[in-house]
Amino acid sequence: MADAPRERSPFLGLLPLPERMAVVQALRTETVGGLVLLAAALVALVWANTPWSGTYEQIRDFHFGIPALGLDLSVEHWTADGLLALFFLVAGIELKRELVVGELRTPATAALPVIAALCGMIVPAALYAVTVTAGGGSMEGWAVPMATDIAFALAVLAVLSTHLPAALRAFLLTLAVVDDLGAILIIAVFFTDDLNLAALGGAFACLLLFHLLQRFRVRGWWWYVPLGIVTWALMYNGGVHATVAGVAIGLILRTTRDEGETASPAERTSHLLHPVSAGVVVPLFALFAAGVGISAGALGEVFTRPEPLGVVIGLVAGKTLGIFAGTYLAARFTRAKLNPELAWADVLALAVLAGIGFTVALLIGELAFPDEVVSEQVKAAVLVGSVLAAALAALLIKRRNAVYRRLYEEETRDDDQDGIPDIYQRAGAAER
């Protein structure tokens, strides 16, 4: 007699142990990096609003590089175009991991977070469009409120000292991964300069070579690091934002382990670069992107000018409405049952938290508005919207923290100290 099909685990239920370990490891680095990111953003804001703001601007606008190769950039642009390529490389690796072994590997498990993430991008863009149309503003910034900053969100959770269960954190991470993919596609398609087909052809040839090196199991950083740098430079000169090179390389890296391997190339690369990306790259970008002048007049413009107002509404209301409605409707459509230990209020809190759109939102804001005045207004709007989303999420999460603490303690208790939480051993025994 054939075995009865196993019942699907509830939505936001206990994660499989390997997935939980991977999520915990990834989020630990992101949390520390998020705290550094918060510190860097605060330094930038304070510095840009002191009598020494001129020094800040001189450092930010200082140019250096190799003009003959088309790489004479300011410090601000080196962080946005150069260093952020490492951030997107790590994002590409995380996306590949999710597609191969994570929540996105099968249509059944991928449907719910993907639908939620897509709604969380579409609704903010739509609310931005409605706002600027009503106010006679520019549609150029429609993509600014679409992205979630996972590091900033996790830093808020760390500051709150919450005990969010791994499933809720994993859902937030998956949303951010899909968001990052959407952001890089938007950057690649909508924010390109005049294309240099020869340079782009060279970049794609380098990516093909990168793929072949991976396919034939060629090892040695001396192959990959120079090739990655050349790919980045060609992509930049090709007119496509250079961060696209980072995510492309991340997607090419092999995620599965060969026999006898202790770690795949993607795992080794992520282990090396994830701390650098979270603790150095993103904070440096924040340091030179978040330094905007804050005054009563500037804050007033955030709520009176259509473009910045659209960004704030998109982040705070659009993200919340899009992710919550998308999750609820997808759960009904797929007949997914919510973990009985949780409530839809917990999904709402995560949806609000996802309105923190710092790093990628600032990057897209710079690309969308070359005009410095409007760009500064939009940057201020991103900061205001992210702070409002963080404050609202803090109120919602703190209300439920007693529930989170109990669930967290249950899923981490290890009375026999064998390195495996007791709840997984009980679950294994029940299955047998």
N, C-alpha and C positions, 0 to 999 in steps of 0.2 A: 504494500500500500504506500503510495507516495506521501511524503511529508507535507503537511499543510504549509502554505506560504507563510513566512514570518511576517508578523505585523510590523508595519513601519513605525519607527520611533516617533514620538510626538514632536511637533515643532517646538524648538527651543528646549528639547529634552537633553538627557545626558549624552555628551559627545562620545564617540568611540575613543578608546584610550590613546591610540597613536595620533588621532586628530587633535585631541585635547593637549597632548604634550607639545605638538607642533605649534598650536595656537598660543599656549602659555609662553613658550620660548620666544615667539615672534613679538608678542605683546609686551613682554618684559623689556625688550630693547626699545620698542616704540614709546613705552611709558617714560623711561629715563630720558629718551630723546625729546619727548614732548615737554618735559619739565625744563630742559635746556632751551627748547624753542620758546617757551613762555618767557624765560629770563631774557633771551636775546631780543624778543619783541618789545619787552618793557624797557630794555636799555635803549633800543632804537627810538622809542617814543619819547623817553625822557631826554635823550641826547638832542633830538630834533626840535625840542621845545625849550631849550636853554640858550643862554647867550653864546654857547659854543656850537650852535647849529651850523654855522659857516664851515667849521672844521669837518663836521659830519658830511656836508655836501661836497667839500673838496675831496675827501677820501672816497666817497661813493662815486664821484664823477671822474676820478683819476683814470687815465687811459694807459694801457700797456699791452704788449703782445707782439705779433709778427705781422706788420702791415702787408708785406709781400704775399703772405698767404691769406689775406683778408681777415686776419684775426687781431685787429687793433681795437680792443673793447675796453669799456669802462669797468671798474670793479663791480658795479651793480650788474652789468651785463655778463661778466664772467661768472658771477654766482647764479644768474638766471639761466644762461645758455650753456654754461660749462658744468658747474658743480651739480646743478639739478639733473643733468643727464645721469649721474650716479643714483640719484633718488629714483628716477624712472627706471633705471636698470633693475634696482631692487624691486620696484613695483612690478616690472615685467616678470621677474623670477617668481614673485608671490602669485601673480595671475596664472603662470604656467603650473605652479604647484597646485593651485585650486582646481585647474582644469584637469590635471592628471590624477591627483590623489585626494583632493579636497572636496568642498561642498559643490563645486561646479562640474564634477566629473561625470555625473549622470543627469539626464534631463529631469528626472523626478526630484532630485535634491536641489538642482540648480534653479528650477522654475521659480520658486518662491523668492529667494534673495535677488535673483536677476530682475524679476518683475518689480519688486520693491525698489531696487536701485534705479531702474529705468523711470519709474514714476517719480522717484526722488530727483531725477534730472529734468524731466519734461515739465513738471508742474512749476518749479522755480523759474524756468525759462519763460513759461507762459505768463506767470504773474509779473515778471519783469517786463514782458512785452506789453501787457495790458497797462501797467503803470506808466511806462514811457510814452505809449501811444496817447494816453489820456492827458499827459503833461507836455506833449510836444517835444519829447526828448529823442535821443539817438538809440537805435536798436543794436548798436555795435556791441554793447555789453551783455547781450542775452545769455552768454555762456558763463558769466562770472559767478552767479550763485548756484551753479550746478554741482560743484565738487565738495566732498567731505574731507576734512583734514583729520585723519585717524590719530596722528601723534598729539595734536592739540586736544582732541576729544579724550584721549587716554590720560593726558596730563590733568585735565579737569577731574576725571575720576580719581586720580591719585591724590590730588589736592583735597577732594572731598572725603578721602579715605573710605571709599565704598568697597563692598565685597561682591561685586557683580559676578554671577555665575559664569563659567566658561562659555556656555552656549550663547548667552547674550553678547559677550565680548566677541565670540566668533562670528555672530550674525553682523555685528557692527563692522568687523574686519572685512567680511565678504562684501558688504555694501560699499566699503571704501575701495576695495580692489576693483569692483565693477565700475565705480565712479572714476577711478584712475584710468581705466581703459577708455571710458567715454571721453574723459578730458584729453587724453593723448590723441584720440581720433579727431576730436574737434580742433585741437591745435594743428594737427597735420593737414586737415582738409580746409579749414576756414582761415587760418592765420599763417599764410605763406606769402613770402615776397615774390619778386620776379624769379621764376624758376630757371636755374642753370642746369640744363639737361645733361651736360657732360659731367658735372660734379655729382648730380644725382645718380647717373649711371655708374660712376665710380663707387659711390656709397653702396649701391645695391650689389655691385660686384664684390665688394668687401664683405657684405653680409652673407653672400653665397659662399665665399671662401670660409667664413666663420662657421657656417653650417657644415661644410665638408670636413673641416678640422674636427668638429664635434662628431660627425658621423663616423669618421675613421679613427676615433678615439685618440687623437693626437693630444699629448699632454705637454704642459710647460707654459708658464705665464708669459715667457718671452715671445710666444706666438700671438697670444691673445691681447695683451695690453697694447702693444704698438698698433695692432690691427684695429682695436677698438678706438684708439685715439684718431687714427686716419679716417675711420668711418664717421666719427663725430665731426671732424673738420670738413669732410666732403659734404655731409648732410647740412652743416651750417652754411657752407658756400653754395649749396644747391638751392637755397631759398626756403627749405623746410626747417621748422624749428628743430634745433639740434637735439633736444631731449627725445625726439622720436628715435634717434639712434640708440639711446639707452634702453628704451622699452623693447625695441626690436632685438637687440642682443640678449636681453633677459628672456625673451620668448624662445630664442634659438637654443640657449643653454640646455643641456640634457638634464632632466629632473629625475629620471629613474636610475637606479643603481645597477651596474653590471655585477655579475657574480664575483664575489671576493672584494667588492668595493665597500668601504665603510661610509662613504658619502659620495653623492653624485656631483658633477661639476657645478650644477646650480646651487646645491647645498653648500659646497665649499665657498663659492663666490658670495653667496648671501651671508654666510658666517663671517667672512672677512669684511664685506662692505656694509652690511646692515648697521652695525654700530657707527661707522663713519658717516653713513647717510643720515641716520637719526640724530647723532650727537654733534656732527660738525657741519654737514652740507646744508640741511634744512635750517638750522639756527643761523648760519652765515647768510643764507638767502633772506631770512626774516630780518636780520640786522640791517641789511641794506635796502629792503623793500618796505618795511613797516615804519620807517622814519618819516611820518607825516606831521605837519603842524596841526595841533589840536587847540582850538580856541572856541569861544562861544559862537562866533560867526561861522567857523568851519563846521561845527557840529550842527548849527542851524541849517546849513546848506545840505547836509546829509538828508534831512527830512523835508526839504523844500525843493531841491533840484530833482527832476524826474529820474536821472540815471542812478545816482546813489540811493535814492529812495527805493527804486526798483530792486537794487541789490539787497538792501536790508529786508524788504518784504519777501523777496525770493528765498533768502537764507532762512529767515525765522519762520515765516508762514508756509512758503512753498515746499521746503524740505519736509517740514512736519506733516503737512497735508499729503504730499506725494508719497512719502515712505509709509505712513500709517495706512492710508487708503489702499495703496498698492499691496501691502502685506496682508491686510484684512481680506481684500477681494481675491488675492491669489490663494490664500488659505481656504476660503470658501470654494473656490474653483477646483482646487486640488484635493479638497476634503481633508486637509491637514488639520490635525487636532492640536490645539495649543497645550503645552505642558500644563497639567492641572495645578502645579505648584505656582504657576505664574498667572498673570492677568494681562488683558490688552492694554492696561495702563502702563505696563512695563515696555511694551512695544512703542507706545506713544512717547515715553521718556527717551528711548533710543532714537526715535525719529526727530525729536527736538534736538538731541545732542548732535545728530548728524548735520544740523544747521551750522555747525562750526566749519567754515570753509576757508581756512586761512591760506595755506601755502599755494595751492593750485589756483585758488580764486585770485590771489594777488598777482600770480603769473599771468593769468588770462586777462586780468584787468590792465596790466601793462601792455599786453599785445593788442587789446581791443581799442585802447585810447592813447594814441601817441601824443595827443595834446596834454602837456604837463598839468595844466590846471584841472581838467576833467579827471585825469589819471589820479591826482592826489585826492580828489573828492571821492572817487570810487574806492581807493585804498582805505580812506577813512570809513566808508560805508562797510567795507569788508570787516574792518576791526569792530565797528559798532554792532553789526549784525552777528558776528561771532561771539562777542561778549554777551549780547542779549540772549542768544541761543544757549550759551553756557550757563547763564544765570537761571533761565527757565528750566533747563534740564536738571540743574542742581536741586531746585525745589522739588521736582517730580521724583528724582532718584532718592533723595534723602527721605521722602515720605515712605518709601518701600525698602529702605536699607535693612530693616530688621529681617524681612523675608530673604533678602539677598545674603545676609550674613549666615542665616541658618542653612540655606542651600549651599553656600560656599564651604561652610564647615563640613557638611555632609559629604561633598564631593572631593574634599582634600584630606579627610580623616584617614590616618594610616596607623592604627593601633599596633599592628604587628611589625611596623617599621621595615617592611620589605621593599619599599619604593613604589608599590602599587596601591593606590587608594582602595580602601576596603569596599567601597560601593561597587567597584568593578569586579572584585572577587565574588561578591554576593550576586551580582548580575550574571556572572559566568556560571555559578553554581545553579542558579534558577533555570538557566537555559538547558543545562544538562539534565 
